[in-house]
Amino acid sequence: MVTEQRRLDDILRNLSQQPEELRDVYSKHLVAQLAQEIFRSHLEHQDVLLKPSERRIPPVAIPPHKHVSGFSSSLRTSAAGEATVALASGTLSVLLHCEAIGNPRPTISWARNGEEVHFSDRILLQPDDSLQILAPVEADVGFYTCNATNALGYDSVSIAVTLAGKPLVKTSRGTVINTEDPAITVDVGSTIKTVKGVNVTINCQVAGVPEAEVTWFRNKTKLGSPPHGHEGSLLLTDVSPSDQGLYSCRAANVHGELTENTQLLILDPPQVPTQLEDIRALLSASGLNLPSVLTSPLGAQLVLDPGNSALLGCPVKGHPTPNITWFHGGQPVATVTGLTHHILAAGQILQVANLSGGSQGEFSCLAQNEAGTLVQKASLVIQDYWWSVDRLATCSASCGNRGVQQPRLRCLLNSTEVSPTHCAGKARPAVQPTACNRRDCPSRWMVTSWSACTRSCGGGVQTRRVTCQKLKASGISTPVSNDLCTQLAKRPVDTQACNQQLCVEWAFSSWGQCNGPCIGPHLAVQHRQVFCQTRDGITLPSEQCSALPRPVSTQNCWSEACSVHWRVSLWSLCTATCGNYGFQARRVECVHARTNKAVPEHLCSWGPRPANWQRCNVTPCENMECRDTTRYCEKVKQLKLCQLSQFKSRCCGTCGKA
């Protein structure tokens, strides 16, 4: 077929070079003759058949059926069955046959590269359901599929139309999402989104003259020995996230090559992560320091006081990242009236503020992506406290006229007694005490308070009055005979010793001489002894007087010996006129202010001692001429120190003469 088409190309090229008046004559005869020769030879070697690629349903049958196309004087190409039609330059018409049988009679439709063919004045549907393309162009290249359909099913067959034998790949541009089927098959060119563990087959049906060679790549890297299915398809078994990537099918022959890509994305449905550190970190990072609870498939619960706020976390993982929607009582939180809330951390955290009775109940988070959904829930319980009036408390007195019983108030939460602090904001019920045990009391000893001690220390005495009395139910206390009380209890004592501790005091000696260390101009320190003793003069440990304020044992005093200050002389001449080695000194001494004579330096230690030497003339020397920079160079020469570099550089003039 390729040879005959080349002959046709040569004839058409020759015709274009003929004079205008002869071109029509030559065209009619030569083209008609060549067309008959080409297609007679072609039909002798190939039966044009229509064969179904799969038998999807029994009622639709497409048995082998020979069909010979007729030709007019214009050149046409005819094909049937799963064949390849190679368009040559100057092809005037392509006729694609499709015949199908079935009961009921099938309906025929045509598609190109998976999309329905739109008929026009150039692309025609013939009465016998054949598809005719007039004056085919490069845009007509592709896989043409004949679909036969009836009430019981469908069948199909494809015919590839290529340009000059160039490779052609059957593609699909859709997106396939699979979350349930254990195996899927798609044409290359589509995008695949599937869950783990699925067997994925990527078809790469190619056409071309000669037949194109198929090579598979993953992420632009050639697959060594990929598991192939039939006709160049790629089989990926039990896919996992490591199989995710861009798969490319390259079809190549002598006329060129074509590459089509399929993106494989592995979906991971929303699920609860085994480790919850990430969601707990998000709760901490919110900085709100509020009570929190994590949702779960079985549900969790958080008990809170009215008016508080809470954080609900929705721990979930999946690929792609699941979208999270929050619900309260089955309604989206955004539509719940009176619910104050904020969505945080891309939906993973729900903050509910100012909780009330209407805020309690079940909250749920719906996490969903292309692979599936996950619902988790948690409940907020608003605990309400109230005062309960219970039985009367114990009587406050066993007799007399002051016994009362107060009704017992309890703070309850769900019928359970809790700390009364929880009910601090609740109004207390109005309760009235009840009188009880209003009767005469038995005789008993009555005592007054102890009198003041007769001494503050060293042993004293204090007294009180003891009487036997009887308290009436009227509240009046009547004195009775001591014998009545003695029968019931021993008479309390009316005298006792007190303040038995020793009488102590701080004692101290006279101040010593003002001859301590100088602490400032004219100031020194003097000392005295401080000790604890009894009033009788007996010395005791200091701890015995710890309750009394202790007198000071040191004080500042005026001292003539401390009338001193630092005195400095003028700085000496600098040892160098330039460079880094010059220094100068001065005399520093401590002198008496009145006599102006030197005294020991420790007397002036209360003030910082001035420096007695400093560096000088440290500016760089202006030139490098050989000269002395210190006035001690003669001594350096005498001591034969010129050999040392540090002396030789400073006494260059003197050492140079040596």
Secondary structure by P-SEA (a helix, b strand, c coil): caaaaaaaaaaaaaaaaccccaaaaaaacaaaaaaaaaaaaaaacccbbbbbcccccccccccbbbbbbbbcccbbbbbccbbbbbbcccccbbbbbbbbbcccbbbbbbbcccbbbbbccccccccccbbbbcccccccccbbbbbbbccccccbbbbbbbcccccccccccbbbbbccccbbbbcccbbbbbcccbbbbbbbccccccbbbbbbbccccccccccccccbbbbbcccccccccbbbbbbbccccbbbbbbbbbbbbcbbbbccaaaaaaaaaacccccccccccccbbbbbbcccccbbbbbbbcccccbbbbbbcccccccccccbbbbbcccccbbbbcccccccccbbbbbbbcccbbbbbbbbbbbbbbbbbbcccccccccccccbbbccbbbbbcccccccccccccccccbbbbbbcccbbbcbbbbbccccccccccccbbbbbbbbbbbbccccbbbbccaaaaaacccccccccccccccbbbbbbcccccccccccccccbbbbbbbbbbccccccccccccccccccccbbbbbbcccccbbbbccccccccccccbbbbbbbbbbbbcccccccccccccccccccccccccccccccccccccccaaaaaaaacccccaaaaaaaaaaaaac
